[in-house]
């Protein structure tokens, strides 16, 4: 089973009864993986919104006009024709919304492998083709694996944003403003910045999510959309998770020359996007997390990077468990329902959806 999304209408999904990857004959060096569970969050909507611009559709190519949105989750090797990958091994990584997938492992080591299936080589970054063996992952805890599926990719992005900002001394700013403040990536970034206590953290959110944002107790100030004029005229960085053209314009116009940097990370308000040209202040620039991963791994080494990331994760995990309730679902109906809620912005920020086909 396979979910296909109409690229011109992200709310339109169909489910294709494709032959199971676990049933098709494998070539030498290939494996088939049963996809056990995956998280479906606003992060995946961002992948779809920027699917063409940032090549996210290329990881798992679909038929003409349709895309397979990537998700993060867990899969078990059902069949293997690779001498170093065992049937029954379980991996965390990047999968399509499907019941199974065929992969071609390479660079196999004690910690995991890289999928070198030819169709996947045109994606946004090779970082997304790496799979971690759960039995060798120091950050893995079966009791918390739903939270890992929900937050690990988002938290990694949050960790990288916070690290990039702080290591550059906030580019001279004394305030960081995050849109979509109730989104998981925003509030994990806010939690990490809040703990540093060296910059003011401001959250922009909808009226409906104000109470949730305030309960997090990690933003120094929260401001509802439409009230951006309340922003203090201090040197500030805008980290845009929403991609809402009206919000972006309001922030730029309010702060003007006091806005030292405008950084685009997500597109949770994908229907309200628009051109970013001719705005007062600095022009928006993309923050591409995998590029900063490469920088830090060169500086810290892979072990040093994962050690720092793991320490930060364990500091924030108790807050995550307090604030987010895991909601599970199975089958086409549940997956389509949650995707529809994401597209229309109706997902409760306190819910984390773990699904399977």
C-alpha positions as CSV (number, residue, x, y, z in Angstrom):
1,X,0.0,0.0,0.0
2,X,1.3,3.4,-1.0
3,X,0.0,7.0,-0.5
4,X,0.2,9.3,-3.5
5,X,-0.2,13.1,-3.2
6,X,-1.4,15.3,-6.1
7,X,1.5,17.8,-6.4
8,X,-1.0,20.5,-7.6
9,X,-3.5,19.9,-4.8
10,X,-1.7,18.7,-1.7
11,X,-5.0,17.9,0.0
12,X,-5.8,15.3,-2.7
13,X,-4.4,11.9,-1.8
14,X,-5.0,8.4,-3.2
15,X,-3.8,5.0,-2.1
16,X,-2.3,2.7,-4.6
17,X,-2.5,-1.1,-4.0
18,X,1.1,-1.6,-5.3
19,X,2.7,-5.0,-5.0
20,X,4.3,-5.3,-1.6
21,X,8.1,-4.7,-1.6
22,X,8.3,-7.7,0.6
23,X,6.9,-9.9,-2.1
24,X,8.9,-8.8,-5.2
25,X,12.1,-10.7,-6.1
26,X,15.2,-8.9,-4.9
27,X,18.3,-8.3,-6.8
28,X,21.7,-9.0,-5.2
29,X,22.5,-6.4,-2.6
30,X,18.9,-5.3,-2.1
31,X,16.7,-5.6,1.0
32,X,12.9,-5.3,1.5
33,X,11.8,-3.4,4.6
34,X,8.4,-3.5,6.3
35,X,7.5,0.0,7.5
36,X,6.3,-0.5,11.0
37,X,5.4,3.0,12.1
38,X,6.0,6.6,11.1
39,X,5.3,10.1,12.4
40,X,3.2,12.5,10.3
41,X,3.7,16.1,11.3
42,X,3.9,19.6,9.9
43,X,7.5,18.8,9.0
44,X,6.2,16.4,6.3
45,X,3.9,19.1,5.0
46,X,6.9,21.3,4.6
47,X,8.6,18.5,2.5
48,X,5.5,18.5,0.2
49,X,5.3,22.3,0.0
50,X,9.0,22.5,-1.0
51,X,8.9,19.2,-2.8
52,X,10.0,20.6,-6.2
53,X,12.0,23.6,-5.0
54,X,14.2,21.4,-2.7
55,X,13.9,18.0,-4.4
56,X,12.0,16.3,-1.6
57,X,9.8,14.5,-4.2
58,X,12.8,12.8,-5.7
59,X,13.5,10.6,-2.7
60,X,10.6,8.3,-3.5
61,X,9.5,9.2,-7.0
62,X,5.8,8.9,-7.9
63,X,3.9,8.7,-11.2
64,X,3.6,11.8,-13.3
65,X,1.9,14.6,-11.3
66,X,2.0,12.7,-8.0
67,X,4.5,12.5,-5.1
68,X,5.4,10.3,-2.2
69,X,6.0,12.5,0.8
70,X,8.9,11.2,3.0
71,X,8.3,10.5,6.7
72,X,10.5,9.5,9.6
73,X,9.9,6.2,11.3
74,X,10.9,2.6,11.9
75,X,11.2,-0.4,9.6
76,X,12.1,-4.1,9.9
77,X,14.1,-6.0,7.3
78,X,11.7,-8.6,6.0
79,X,14.1,-10.1,3.3
80,X,17.7,-9.5,2.6
81,X,20.0,-10.3,-0.3
82,X,22.8,-8.2,1.3
83,X,25.5,-10.2,3.2
84,X,25.9,-7.5,5.9
85,X,22.2,-6.8,6.6
86,X,20.2,-9.3,8.6
87,X,16.5,-10.1,8.3
88,X,14.8,-9.0,11.5
89,X,17.1,-6.0,12.0
90,X,15.2,-2.8,12.8
91,X,16.2,0.6,11.5
92,X,15.2,4.2,12.1
93,X,15.2,6.5,9.1
94,X,13.4,8.1,6.1
95,X,10.6,6.2,4.5
96,X,7.7,6.8,2.1
97,X,4.1,6.6,3.4
98,X,3.8,3.0,2.4
99,X,3.6,-0.5,3.9
100,X,7.1,-1.5,2.6
101,X,10.0,-0.4,0.5
102,X,13.0,-1.9,-1.3
103,X,16.5,-0.5,-0.5
104,X,20.0,-1.1,-1.6
105,X,22.4,-0.7,1.4
106,X,25.9,0.5,1.0
107,X,28.5,1.8,3.5
108,X,27.2,-0.8,6.0
109,X,28.7,-0.6,9.4
110,X,27.9,-1.5,13.0
111,X,25.6,1.5,13.3
112,X,23.6,1.4,10.0
113,X,23.8,1.9,6.3
114,X,23.2,4.3,3.4
115,X,20.5,3.5,0.8
116,X,22.0,3.9,-2.7
117,X,18.9,2.9,-4.7
118,X,19.5,4.9,-7.9
119,X,16.0,6.6,-7.8
120,X,16.9,8.2,-4.5
121,X,20.1,9.9,-5.5
122,X,18.5,13.1,-6.8
123,X,17.0,14.0,-3.4
124,X,17.6,17.1,-1.3
125,X,20.7,15.7,0.5
126,X,22.4,12.4,1.0
127,X,21.9,12.9,4.8
128,X,18.4,11.7,4.4
129,X,19.5,8.3,2.9
130,X,21.2,7.2,6.2
131,X,19.5,4.5,8.4
132,X,20.4,3.8,12.0
133,X,20.3,0.3,13.4
134,X,18.2,0.6,16.6
135,X,20.2,-2.0,18.5
136,X,23.4,0.1,18.0
137,X,21.8,3.6,18.5
138,X,22.8,5.1,21.9
139,X,19.8,7.5,21.7
140,X,17.3,4.7,21.1
141,X,14.9,3.6,23.8
142,X,12.0,1.4,22.8
143,X,9.9,2.9,25.5
144,X,10.3,6.3,23.8
145,X,10.4,5.3,20.2
146,X,7.1,7.1,19.3
147,X,8.7,10.3,20.6
148,X,11.9,9.6,18.6
149,X,9.8,9.2,15.4
150,X,7.9,12.4,16.1
151,X,10.8,14.5,17.3
152,X,14.2,13.3,16.3
153,X,14.3,14.9,12.8
154,X,12.5,18.0,14.1
155,X,14.6,18.2,17.2
156,X,17.8,17.8,15.1
157,X,16.7,20.8,13.0
158,X,15.9,22.7,16.2
159,X,19.3,21.8,17.7
160,X,21.1,23.0,14.5
161,X,19.2,26.3,14.3
162,X,19.9,27.1,18.0
163,X,23.6,26.0,17.5
164,X,24.0,28.1,14.3
165,X,22.4,31.2,15.9
166,X,24.3,31.0,19.2
167,X,27.7,30.1,17.6
168,X,27.3,33.2,15.4
169,X,26.5,35.4,18.5
170,X,23.0,35.8,17.0
171,X,24.5,38.0,14.3
172,X,24.3,40.9,16.7
173,X,20.7,40.4,17.6
174,X,19.3,40.3,21.1
175,X,16.0,38.7,20.2
176,X,14.9,35.6,18.2
177,X,11.4,35.6,16.8
178,X,9.9,32.3,15.8
179,X,6.7,32.0,13.8
180,X,4.4,29.0,14.1
181,X,5.4,29.0,17.8
182,X,3.2,26.0,18.6
183,X,4.9,23.8,16.0
184,X,7.3,21.1,17.3
185,X,10.4,22.5,15.5
186,X,9.7,26.0,16.8
187,X,9.1,25.2,20.4
188,X,12.1,22.8,20.6
189,X,14.3,25.6,19.2
190,X,12.8,27.9,21.7
191,X,13.4,25.5,24.5
192,X,17.1,25.2,23.6
193,X,17.5,29.0,23.3
194,X,15.6,29.6,26.5
195,X,18.0,27.4,28.4
196,X,20.9,29.5,27.2
197,X,19.4,32.6,28.7
198,X,21.4,34.9,26.4
199,X,18.7,36.0,24.0
200,X,15.0,37.0,24.2
201,X,12.8,34.3,22.6
202,X,9.5,35.6,21.1
203,X,6.8,33.3,19.7
204,X,4.3,34.3,17.0
205,X,1.2,32.1,17.0
206,X,-2.5,32.0,16.3
207,X,-5.1,33.1,18.8
208,X,-6.3,29.5,19.0
209,X,-2.8,28.2,20.0
210,X,-1.9,31.0,22.5
211,X,-2.8,28.9,25.6
212,X,-0.7,26.0,24.4
213,X,2.3,28.3,23.7
214,X,2.0,30.0,27.1
215,X,1.8,26.6,28.9
216,X,5.2,25.6,27.3
217,X,6.8,28.4,29.5
218,X,9.8,28.7,27.1
219,X,8.9,31.9,25.3
220,X,9.8,35.2,26.9
221,X,6.9,36.8,25.0
222,X,4.1,35.4,22.8
223,X,2.3,37.5,20.2
224,X,-0.8,36.6,18.2
225,X,-0.7,36.9,14.5
226,X,-2.1,40.2,13.4
227,X,-0.4,42.0,16.3
228,X,3.2,42.0,15.0
229,X,3.3,45.8,15.7
230,X,3.9,44.7,19.4
231,X,7.4,43.5,18.5
232,X,10.0,45.5,20.3
233,X,12.2,47.6,18.0
234,X,15.4,45.7,19.1
235,X,18.0,44.0,16.8
236,X,16.2,40.8,16.0
237,X,16.3,37.6,14.0
238,X,13.1,36.2,12.4
239,X,13.0,32.4,12.1
240,X,10.1,31.6,9.9
241,X,8.5,28.2,10.4
242,X,5.1,29.3,9.0
243,X,5.9,30.7,5.6
244,X,2.9,33.0,5.9
245,X,3.5,35.9,3.5
246,X,1.3,38.4,5.5
247,X,3.1,37.5,8.8
248,X,6.5,37.8,7.1
249,X,5.7,41.1,5.7
250,X,4.3,42.4,9.0
251,X,7.5,41.4,10.8
252,X,9.7,43.0,8.2
253,X,7.7,46.2,8.1
254,X,7.5,46.5,11.9
255,X,11.2,45.9,12.5
256,X,12.7,47.4,9.4
257,X,16.4,48.0,9.9
258,X,16.3,46.4,13.3
259,X,15.7,43.0,11.6
260,X,19.3,41.7,11.2
261,X,18.4,38.3,9.6
262,X,15.3,36.6,8.2
263,X,15.6,32.8,8.0
264,X,13.1,30.5,6.3
265,X,12.8,27.0,7.8
266,X,9.3,25.7,7.2
267,X,6.0,26.2,5.5
268,X,3.2,25.2,7.9
269,X,1.0,28.0,6.5
270,X,1.6,26.7,3.0
271,X,-1.6,28.1,1.5
272,X,-0.6,31.6,2.6
273,X,2.8,31.8,1.1
274,X,3.9,34.3,-1.4
275,X,6.9,36.1,-2.9
276,X,9.5,37.4,-0.5
277,X,11.0,40.1,-2.7
278,X,11.1,43.8,-1.9
279,X,10.6,43.5,1.8
280,X,12.1,46.0,4.2
281,X,15.3,44.8,5.9
282,X,17.3,41.7,4.9
283,X,15.8,39.4,2.3
284,X,14.7,35.9,3.6
285,X,17.2,33.1,3.2
286,X,16.8,29.4,3.6
287,X,18.3,27.5,6.5
288,X,19.2,24.0,5.2
289,X,19.9,21.8,8.2
290,X,21.9,19.1,6.5
291,X,24.5,21.6,5.4
292,X,25.1,22.7,9.0
293,X,25.3,19.0,10.0
294,X,28.2,18.6,7.6
295,X,29.9,21.7,9.1
296,X,29.6,20.4,12.7
297,X,30.6,16.9,11.9
298,X,33.8,18.2,10.3
299,X,34.5,20.3,13.4
300,X,33.3,17.9,16.1
301,X,33.5,14.5,14.4
302,X,30.5,12.3,14.0
303,X,30.8,11.0,17.6
304,X,31.1,14.5,19.0
305,X,28.1,15.7,17.0
306,X,25.8,12.8,18.1
307,X,27.0,13.1,21.7
308,X,26.0,16.8,21.8
309,X,22.7,16.1,20.1
310,X,21.9,13.3,22.4
311,X,22.7,15.4,25.5
312,X,20.4,18.1,24.3
313,X,17.7,15.6,23.4
314,X,17.7,14.1,26.9
315,X,17.4,17.5,28.4
316,X,14.3,18.4,26.4
317,X,12.6,15.0,26.4
318,X,10.9,15.3,29.8
319,X,9.2,18.6,28.6
320,X,8.2,16.8,25.3
321,X,6.6,14.0,27.2
322,X,4.7,16.5,29.4
323,X,3.3,18.5,26.5
324,X,2.7,16.0,23.6
325,X,0.2,13.1,23.6
326,X,0.9,10.3,21.2
327,X,-2.0,9.4,19.0
328,X,-1.8,6.2,17.0
329,X,-3.6,5.2,13.8
330,X,-3.5,2.4,11.2
331,X,-4.7,2.1,7.6
332,X,-5.7,4.4,4.8
333,X,-8.5,6.2,6.6
334,X,-6.4,7.2,9.6
335,X,-3.5,8.3,7.4
336,X,-5.7,10.3,5.1
337,X,-7.5,12.0,8.0
338,X,-4.3,13.1,9.7
339,X,-2.8,14.4,6.4
340,X,-6.0,16.3,5.8
341,X,-5.7,17.9,9.2
342,X,-2.1,18.9,8.5
343,X,-3.0,20.5,5.2
344,X,-5.9,22.5,6.6
345,X,-3.9,23.4,9.8
346,X,-6.3,21.6,12.1
347,X,-3.9,19.4,14.0
348,X,-3.9,19.9,17.7
349,X,-0.3,21.0,18.6
350,X,-0.5,18.8,21.8
351,X,-1.0,15.7,19.6
352,X,1.7,13.6,18.0
353,X,0.5,11.2,15.3
354,X,2.1,7.8,14.9
355,X,0.7,5.9,12.0
356,X,1.2,2.8,9.8
357,X,-0.3,1.3,6.6
